[in-house]
Amino acid sequence: MELPHAQAAVLRAASAEDATPIDELAAETDLPPETVTGAAFELEERGLVVVLSREEESTTLTEEGDEYADRGLPEVRLYEAARGLDADPVPMGEAIGRAGLEGPEVDIALSNYARKGYGKIDSGTVTTDPDAVPDTDSEAMALDAITAGEAAPSDEVLDRLERRGLIERSERTERTVTLSDDGVTALMEGVESRETVGQLTPELLASGEWRDVEFGAYNVEADAERVDGGRLHVLRETGERVKDVLVGMGFEEMDGPHADADFWINDCLFMPQDHPARTHWDRFALEEPSEIDDLPEGLVSRVERAHREGVGPDGDGYHSPWDEGFARALALRGHTTSLTTRYLSGTEIGEIDPPARFFSVEKAYRNDTLDATHLLEFFQIEGWVMADSLSVRDLMGTFEEFYAQFGITDIEFKPHYNPYTEPSFELFGTHPTTGELIEIGNSGLFREEMLEPLGVECDVMAWGLALERLAMLTTGAEDIRDLHGTLADLDFLRNAEVSY
Ligand SMILES: N[C@@H](Cc1ccccc1)C(=O)O
């Protein structure tokens, strides 16, 4: 039988008794592993070998892990150094010096010391717990086992080492090749190798040689090196997708300033000036410039009147002070509803007649406490629909249609309160992995006290949805900080898929 060179070599190197790993065949045939894999699959297609694939998890030490495997974990070294000194408690500086800890190792030692029960660190001194046994430190033992290529330690220890950046775990496909009966027969009858050409070159073309050579087939299943090229950030990708969906639903995009007057951010929304969200605690005020130059005069007095007296014959205002200076103050917008008030007032693109639909996917800024579901700046999916007659059913139907585009069909609504909408609803979605209900948005029908001063005479339903929360539902991220910011998980960002 005549076979291309690589296939003939692999066939000769394979055995009928043992399953030989690709790496071994590569070493034996002096061919690159990708070529061996390709040849093995082609031989399997001819029925001459059997290729078995198995997923293997491999663990390797990082540079830092390697160093600790060699010199000991910083916290263990600190414990041993402190034990060796004749005092208890030991002055910290002395223990650190004796342990030979330098630079970042000092913090690493201190932060793991108490966690592992080696003793206490208190006002510049170190105490040692006489019962601690650093010789059996599970992390140190795991580092040793990995170095020696011994059986994998428990997942829990591996997780901790991975979080400390001491190991890297990766999955690879391990393939083995075994001769089939037909393969053995072919070898006994004799196999000759024939050269094949892997790549068409300008020389082959120019010389006309391409007419006579035999080209090797492409193997699209061969293992290839993984290359992490650049890609759009999941949030950006989700945002782009949201825009496409909304444009598809007939919405037009709004645009406007990130730093804006409180007038547009709050006063036009019938937010009383003494509302708790308007204190300096919650907003990022601008120092320079601190005030907007121009506000539309007529609108300012209509808004002031609504705040003081309410709207309509039975209207009632807030009976609280209203000050134009307060309305002029500039801040980073705490919600993108400032774009909605600008557009509804007619100052951006002129009067808007019903029916109309507008949206934005833009940043908002709040002085919140950072946690798994809150960031200081985040993207809001703002939107509103203006029509002659709208009901809560229209609002719910719009959300159902919107979220269904992302595969989310189980949103829940909860009655809520906003000074500018009546009725108001909060939206919740179920997290795909934790099963927890998370808040994904806020919505309602704008009330008269807001619409009348803006000169809007028909119904408007509106909402602000959190883009990050939508991304958490579609990607399964459990912590918003995995998506965005200094703690973002690169692996997650490389692999996350935006599902819809
Ligand atoms: N501005 C609200 C969202 C919202 C917009 C419009 C109407 C109702 C609610 C928020 O940030 O939570």
The ligand as an ORCA input file, in Angstrom:
! r2SCAN-3c Opt
* xyz 0 1
  N     -34.774     56.309     36.255
  C     -35.178     55.037     36.762
  C     -35.696     54.139     35.679
  C     -36.988     54.622     35.119
  C     -37.016     55.376     33.957
  C     -38.223     55.819     33.448
  C     -39.396     55.471     34.104
  C     -39.371     54.713     35.238
  C     -38.172     54.314     35.752
  C     -33.974     54.345     37.449
  O     -32.864     54.762     37.246
  O     -34.148     53.404     38.188
*
